[in-house]
Amino acid sequence: MGVGQTLIAAGAGVFGASLVAWALMETAPPPKPAPKPAPRQQELFTRRHPCPANGKVQASCPGYVVSYVKPLCAGGADRIANMQWQSVADAKKKDRETQKLCAKPAKAAESRSGP
């Protein structure tokens, strides 16, 4: 086989693999949207668990936010039992960890469908 034929065969192989990858992506089910928290659950949480900074149940809580113990995207329930008060600094750190945790399934699915 000559050099020209080898290049043509290699190009055809790459083109074929690209078509297969495209077809797999087109037939895969669409990703599920991330679950959204219910504002009512957070309202119930703040009524039952006063703000650690000022003890109020209806006003804002300076320096704290309501956070999920187990993130919704990781299968956590949108229930009061899965909520907690968290300092803003700790919440930012946990948000970064949650983004990494919740991005892993999508990346794993992408790597399985690759050529």
Sine and cosine of phi, psi and omega as CSV:
sin_phi,cos_phi,sin_psi,cos_psi,sin_omega,cos_omega
0.00,0.00,0.73,-0.68,-0.04,-1.00
-0.99,0.13,0.15,-0.99,-0.01,-1.00
-0.88,0.48,-0.68,0.74,0.00,-1.00
-0.88,0.48,-0.69,0.72,0.01,-1.00
-0.92,0.40,-0.59,0.81,0.02,-1.00
-0.90,0.43,-0.68,0.73,0.02,-1.00
-0.90,0.43,-0.65,0.76,0.02,-1.00
-0.90,0.43,-0.69,0.73,0.01,-1.00
-0.90,0.44,-0.67,0.74,0.02,-1.00
-0.90,0.43,-0.68,0.73,0.04,-1.00
-0.89,0.46,-0.65,0.76,0.03,-1.00
-0.90,0.43,-0.62,0.78,0.03,-1.00
-0.90,0.43,-0.69,0.72,0.02,-1.00
-0.90,0.43,-0.68,0.73,0.02,-1.00
-0.88,0.47,-0.69,0.72,0.01,-1.00
-0.89,0.45,-0.69,0.73,0.03,-1.00
-0.90,0.44,-0.61,0.79,0.04,-1.00
-0.90,0.44,-0.66,0.75,0.03,-1.00
-0.89,0.45,-0.66,0.75,0.03,-1.00
-0.90,0.44,-0.71,0.70,0.01,-1.00
-0.88,0.48,-0.68,0.73,0.03,-1.00
-0.88,0.47,-0.69,0.72,-0.01,-1.00
-0.90,0.44,-0.64,0.77,0.03,-1.00
-0.90,0.44,-0.64,0.77,0.01,-1.00
-0.92,0.39,-0.60,0.80,-0.04,-1.00
-0.95,0.31,-0.47,0.88,-0.04,-1.00
-1.00,-0.06,-0.17,0.99,0.01,-1.00
-0.93,0.36,0.58,-0.82,0.04,-1.00
-0.91,0.41,0.51,-0.86,0.01,-1.00
-0.91,0.42,0.54,-0.84,-0.01,-1.00
-0.91,0.41,0.55,-0.83,0.02,-1.00
-0.96,0.29,0.66,-0.75,0.05,-1.00
-0.92,0.38,0.51,-0.86,0.01,-1.00
-0.91,0.42,0.66,-0.75,0.02,-1.00
-0.89,0.45,0.60,-0.80,0.01,-1.00
-0.96,-0.29,0.67,-0.75,0.00,-1.00
-0.93,0.37,0.55,-0.83,0.05,-1.00
-1.00,0.04,0.85,-0.52,-0.01,-1.00
-0.85,0.52,-0.51,0.86,-0.01,-1.00
-0.89,0.46,-0.64,0.77,0.00,-1.00
-0.90,0.44,-0.66,0.75,0.02,-1.00
-0.91,0.41,-0.62,0.79,0.04,-1.00
-0.89,0.46,-0.69,0.72,0.04,-1.00
-0.90,0.44,-0.63,0.78,0.03,-1.00
-0.87,0.49,-0.74,0.67,-0.06,-1.00
-0.92,0.39,-0.47,0.88,0.06,-1.00
-0.95,0.32,-0.58,0.81,-0.04,-1.00
-1.00,0.03,-0.35,0.94,-0.03,-1.00
-0.79,-0.62,1.00,-0.09,-0.04,-1.00
-0.85,0.52,0.40,-0.91,0.02,-1.00
-0.85,0.53,0.76,-0.65,0.02,-1.00
-0.93,0.38,-0.36,0.93,-0.04,-1.00
-0.99,0.13,-0.64,0.77,-0.09,-1.00
-0.73,-0.68,-0.03,1.00,0.06,-1.00
0.97,0.25,0.09,1.00,-0.01,-1.00
-0.99,0.16,0.43,-0.90,-0.01,-1.00
-0.93,-0.37,-0.16,0.99,-0.03,-1.00
-0.83,-0.56,-0.41,0.91,-0.03,-1.00
-1.00,0.07,0.04,-1.00,0.04,-1.00
-0.93,0.36,0.32,-0.95,-0.04,-1.00
-0.88,-0.47,0.99,-0.13,-0.08,-1.00
-0.88,0.48,0.79,-0.61,0.06,-1.00
1.00,0.06,-0.04,1.00,-0.04,-1.00
-0.73,-0.68,0.43,-0.90,0.11,-0.99
-0.69,-0.72,0.36,-0.93,0.10,-1.00
-1.00,0.06,0.77,-0.64,-0.06,-1.00
-0.76,-0.65,0.40,-0.92,0.07,-1.00
-1.00,0.05,0.68,-0.73,0.07,-1.00
-0.90,0.43,-0.79,0.61,0.10,-1.00
-0.93,-0.37,0.87,-0.49,-0.07,-1.00
-0.84,0.55,0.52,-0.85,0.01,-1.00
-0.86,0.50,-0.63,0.77,-0.04,-1.00
-0.93,0.37,-0.29,0.96,0.02,-1.00
-0.98,-0.19,0.24,0.97,0.05,-1.00
0.99,-0.13,0.11,0.99,0.03,-1.00
-0.94,0.35,0.51,-0.86,-0.02,-1.00
-0.99,0.11,0.56,-0.83,0.07,-1.00
-1.00,0.03,0.92,0.40,-0.04,-1.00
-0.75,-0.66,0.35,-0.94,0.00,-1.00
-0.85,0.53,-0.60,0.80,-0.02,-1.00
-0.90,0.44,-0.31,0.95,-0.01,-1.00
-0.97,-0.23,0.25,0.97,-0.01,-1.00
-0.91,-0.41,0.42,-0.91,0.02,-1.00
-0.43,-0.90,0.40,-0.91,0.17,-0.99
-0.98,0.18,0.66,-0.75,0.00,-1.00
-0.61,-0.79,0.64,-0.77,0.04,-1.00
-0.89,0.45,0.44,-0.90,-0.03,-1.00
-0.86,0.51,-0.67,0.74,-0.01,-1.00
-0.89,0.45,-0.71,0.70,0.02,-1.00
-0.91,0.41,-0.59,0.81,0.00,-1.00
-0.91,0.42,-0.63,0.78,0.03,-1.00
-0.90,0.44,-0.67,0.74,0.02,-1.00
-0.90,0.43,-0.70,0.72,-0.01,-1.00
-0.92,0.40,-0.58,0.81,0.04,-1.00
-0.87,0.49,-0.65,0.76,0.04,-1.00
-0.90,0.44,-0.67,0.74,0.02,-1.00
-0.91,0.41,-0.64,0.77,0.00,-1.00
-0.90,0.43,-0.65,0.76,0.03,-1.00
-0.87,0.49,-0.67,0.75,0.04,-1.00
-0.91,0.41,-0.69,0.72,-0.02,-1.00
-0.88,0.47,-0.70,0.71,-0.08,-1.00
-0.98,0.19,-0.30,0.95,0.02,-1.00
-0.99,0.10,-0.35,0.94,-0.07,-1.00
-0.87,0.49,-0.72,0.69,0.00,-1.00
-0.86,0.50,-0.61,0.79,0.01,-1.00
-0.92,0.40,-0.65,0.76,0.01,-1.00
-0.93,0.37,-0.60,0.80,0.01,-1.00
-0.90,0.43,-0.65,0.76,0.03,-1.00
-0.91,0.42,-0.62,0.79,0.02,-1.00
-0.91,0.42,-0.65,0.76,-0.05,-1.00
-0.94,0.33,-0.49,0.87,0.04,-1.00
-0.95,0.32,-0.52,0.86,-0.06,-1.00
-1.00,0.01,-0.05,1.00,-0.02,-1.00
-0.96,0.29,0.19,-0.98,-0.04,-1.00
-0.94,0.35,0.00,0.00,0.00,0.00
